[in-house]
Amino acid sequence: MRALATAAAVLLLAAPLAAQDFSADSEARSWNLYAEVPALFDARVVDVMCELTGDCPANCGDGARQLGLLRSADDALVLATKNNQSAFSGAVVDLLPYCGQDVTVDGLLIEDPDLGASNIYLVQRVKTAGGDWAKTDRFTGHWAEQNPDVAGDGPWFRRDPRIAAEIEKNGYLGLGLETDEAFKSYLFK
């Protein structure tokens, strides 16, 4: 029964809603992504897994869970998949301090009914009622604090121990080490 409820929730999340325009007053900066639309709206910061399944650990999972925005205007669950940094890092670090709180967010909404893309959000700034805007750019600083022994140049993901372990286990393509070797042989004849 829980699987059926989860499937229904996912279908509702992906179903196109009546078109609403959230672009008024948005100051979101374009990323020149396909189907992006500036969007400013009020929402409650939620743990996505909690919303879909009822499995609700304290404090939205303390950063181990994907966070979303339960939009006040229509109760749509909006997936906050990116913050304001140029790296495609998530928005969890920036939204976690607002777990369970009502906020106003400004960013880019990805909407394309033809592709089935709906309610995918790139949050660029967030604030509570009466508060000041906070830019969502904390991921790389937080990562550096959590990984002080990972020295080196270049982007964080080239040095991340979790990513290195996945590559060692499954290869760069994620299809297995044998597939990586075959691909390299083909590519670098």
Secondary structure, DSSP 8 states (H G I E B T S, - for coil): -HHHHHHHHHHHHHS--S-----TT--------TTEEEEEEEEEEEEHHHHHHS---GGGGGGTS-EEEEETTT--EEEEEE-SSSS---SHHHHGGGTT-EEEEEEEEEEETTTTEEEEEEEEEEEETT---EES--HHHHHHHH-TT---SS-HHHH-HHHHHHHHHH-TTSS-HHHHHHHHHHHT-
